[in-house]
Amino acid sequence: MPLERVSKQFKDISMTFQINPLKRDIIDIKNETAIARSIQNLIFTLPGEKFFNESFGSRVSKVLFENIDELSSSVIRDEITNTIENYEPRVELINVEITPDYDRNSYNTIINYKIVGIDALPQQLSFVLQQTR
């Protein structure tokens, strides 16, 4: 019987690096917010950007420069799914929806997942994938 990971809290630091005036320490983010930020960072990190782990990250940004169509949407969906399943053990992925927005030359992305180890409702993370130079 596999063991289920049980945790009381997930914690990360804020990317703004602002100081909490009461604690005089960097502001932290917890649970749902920390995991959502982690998933976004994971998707936008290119393989090779993380030292000592050349395969960490996703190749989504390379697909964004291809033609916008259903095939590219499928490739992005598969890349996000594989990346989350391989590198984010704190979540159980429910589904990934990628919808091409032909007018804006972008993809609307919705990721549904359940956080493992805490009592929380299924989460939904949505953002737009767009080419950057």
JOBEL-V645482 format. One line per field, one symbol per residue. ss: DSSP state (2 for helix, 1 for strand, 0 for the rest). burial: I if it has 9 or more other C-alpha atoms within 8 Angstrom, else O. A space follows every 50 residues. Layout:
ss: ???
burial: ???
//
This chain:
ss: 00000000001110000011000011011122222222222222000000 00000000022220000002222222222222222220001111111111 100001111111111000000011111111000
burial: OOOOOOOOOIIOIIOOOOOIOOOOOIIOIIIOOIIIOOIOOIIIIIIIII OOOIOIIIIIIOIIOOOIOOOIIIIIIOIIIOIIIOOIOOIIIOOIIIOI IOOOIIIIIIIIIIIIIIOOOOIOOOOOIOOOO
//
